[in-house]
Amino acid sequence: MDATELQFRSALQDYEAKNYKKAIQTVDKILKKNPLHSQSYALKALITGFYHPNSPDNTDANELCNVNEDILKECDDLIEQAVKYGPSNSISAHLSALFYRQVKNYERAAHFYSTAYANNPNNKAILRDLSSCLSQMKNYKLLSKTRLDYLTAEPGYRANYSSTAIAYDLNDEYENSIKIIEQIEELVKDKLIDEDKHENSESLIYKMELYFKNGDYEVAVKEIESLLKSTEKFRCYDVSGLLELKYKALMKLENFKEAHIVIRKLLKRNPDNIIYYSNLVKCLGIEENVELKKKLFVKLATFYPKSDLPKFLPLTFLNGEDFKEHLTYYLTSLFKRGVPSLFSSIKSLYKDSKKSKIILEVAETLESMEKDITVSSWIKYFISQHYYKLKEYNDSMKKVDEAISISPDCIEFLMFKARILKHQKKLIDAANQMNDARLKDLQDRFINTKTVKYKLRADEIDEALKLAGLFTKNEDGDTPLKDLHVVQACWIISEYAEALDRAFRSKLLHFQDIEAKQLQLVDEENTHLLKKQIESYFGLALQRYLSIFKIYAEYYDDQFDFHFYAFRKGNLRAYNEMIDWASKLYQQPFIGRIYNDLMDLVFFSVEERKLLTDALDYSTTLNKRSKKDKKEEIKWKEEMLKIHKVYEKDTFGESLVQQVMKKDYSKIESIEKVVSHNKPETVQFLNGSFNYEMLQGKYVVALAQLRKMKEIAKQESETGERAQRTADNMVAKLNKFLETPTDDAKIESLKKIVKLGLMRL
C-alpha cells in the first residue's frame, strides 16, 4: 500500500471519528501531491458538507455547519472532479453518495450508490442504503429489484424478507409479496421466541391484507377464520383488525349473512365505532327501511347502554314527529348530565333545514319546563349554539349571556361568547373575552392556546407571544418563538405569520396615506421608523411562512430512517400507513392555507412594487431623524429582538425582502415544486397556484386556475360562495394585467388570449 492510500485511510478514519479539521488537512495534502486522486475529492466534498473552514458557524473544529448554496456548489464541483478522475471508482462513488444523502438529494445519492455497487458488487451494504434512497424517491419498480438483491445476499434476517415484501406491495406485485411472506413463515417455523410475538402477529395480518389487495377474497376469509380459531402462542393478536378484513372480504363476496355476524362481533368489541353501525345496516340490507332501522337501533341501545351512538344515529334517518320524539328523549338525558359537546354531536343534522327548526322547538320546550337552573344554563348554551350555527349572532349572544348569568364561572360559556364576538368581527372584544375565560383556569393549556390564537387574530402580537410563553421553556430569553419552532407548533407559527402579514399591509397603507396626502403632521411622524417596521413585518411574515414549509420538509425527510428501522421492528402496516401519509402530506388543507397566504403576500408585493420600493428607500429619511426618533427606533428594535427573534442570522428576514424585491423567487419556486405534485383543486390551493402563475408571467395557466375556481363557485354552499369571491378577485387581477400598457408584442398576444378567455367564462 503506497503512501497516498495510507494517508487517505487516515483521513477516512479521522472523518469517521468526526475529526473533520484534521481529515480535511490530510486530504488537502494528498491532493497537493496527487491531484488526480478521485477518492480524495469525494472525501473532501463529504467532509466539507459537515465542516467548512471558512464558515462563520464553525466555532468548533468538529462542529457541523449549515450547507448553504455556496458550500453546496463547492461540494458539487469536488464531486465532479472525483467523477472525472475516477468514473468507475467505487470508493469515490460511495463517498459521493453519502454526501448527497446527507444533503437530502436522494436522486443523486441513488445514482452514486448504483455506480458504487456496479463497481463493487461484493459490498452488499450499498444495496441497503440504495433501497432507502429509492424508497424516499418512490421509485418502487427499481426498489423491488434492489430489495430482492439484498435479500438474496443477506437471507439470514427476517427484516430483509419484510422489506422485500413491502417493496413488491408498493409496486402492486401482490403475488410476489405473498410468496415472500410465505417464505418467512416457512423459515421461522418452530424457531420463534417470545420477542417475536409482535413481529409475527403483524406479518400474519399483513399477509391477509395482501390477499385482499390481490382480490383473493375467499382465500382471505378462509385464512382469517383459521387465524381467529388459533390458540397458538405465536398467533395474530389483532383480532379487531382480522375481523375488519374478514368483513370487507365477505362484503366483496356478497356474503351478507356471514358479514352480519362479523360486524356484530366487532360492535361487541367496540360499540363506539360509528362505521360499524353503518356497516351493520348495509349487511342487513335495510338502508331504505326506516321502520326496521328504528327497531334495530332500539335493540342496539339496550345491548350497549353506555354507548351514545345507538341513541344518536336514529336522528339521522327519522323525520317529522318520530324525529321530534326521539330528539326529546336524546336531549333530555344529556342536558341533565351537562355534556359540553352535545351540540357538536348533532351538528351534522343541520344539513336538513326542517330538522334544525325542530331542534330549536324541542330545546325551547325543554328550557321552559326545566326547573333546575344549572340544567337550564346548559340548555341556553345549546340554543345559543343553534343560533350561532345559523349565523344569527345577536340571538346567539343573547342566549349565551343568559347562560353566563346563571353560571358565570363556566369556561365553556365564556369561550363560546368569545367565538360569537369573533364572528361579529369584534376581534379585540373576542380576544379580551377569551382572556377572561383563561383567567378562570391558569393551568389549562387549551384555553391558553385559544387565547393566544384570538390575540393574534386581533393583531395583538406581542401580548399573544407573552401568553404563549407561559407554557414554553424560554431558555434563550423572553421570547417563546424559538421553543415553538423547535417543537414545530405550526398552528401558532401560521397565526403569527398571518398577523405579521396584516401588520405589514397596515403599515404600508399608512405610509401610502402619508405619501399621498402629504399630511401637515408628517414632520411629527417618525417615517424612518415606519419604513423599518414595513420591512421587518414583511420579512418576518415571509420568514414564518417559509418556516412552516421547512417544518413540513422535516416531516417528509423523517421517513428516511424508517425505510430501514421499521422492518427491524416488524411494523409492516404502520410503515405502509406512513408511506400513504407522506404521499398526502402537502395536500392537507392547512398547507393549502399557508401556500395561499405566502403566494398572496408575494403577489401583493409585486402589485404594490412602486409603493413598497419607496417605503424601503431609507435615503430620504435617514438624515432627517431627530434624537427622539433615533431613541424611539432603538427602543422599538430592542423590543422586536426581545420578542420576535428566532434565528441568529437574518433576524428580521431582510435578505428575504431583498430577494423578493429583486424578483428572485427561488424559494417560492422550490415550494411550488413540492406542492404542485398531486395538488388538490380546492379554493386555497387554486388561488395560491393562480398567484404563483401570475408571478411567473404565465397568464394563460393562471386563466386555467380561474376556470377551475369558477366550477367550484357553482356549488350552493359556503365553499361555493368563497370560491366566487376568490374568482372575482382573480378576474380583477387579470383585468389589471390587461390594462397595463406595454410595447412587448408577446405580452400583447398574451393579453388577447386572456381577454378572450375571460369573455368565455
Order of alpha helices (4+ residues) and beta strands (2+ residues): alpha-alpha-alpha-alpha-alpha-alpha-alpha-alpha-alpha-alpha-alpha-alpha-alpha-alpha-alpha-alpha-alpha-alpha-alpha-alpha-alpha-alpha-alpha-alpha-alpha-alpha-alpha-alpha-alpha-alpha-alpha-alpha-alpha-alpha-alpha-alpha-alpha-alpha-alpha-alpha
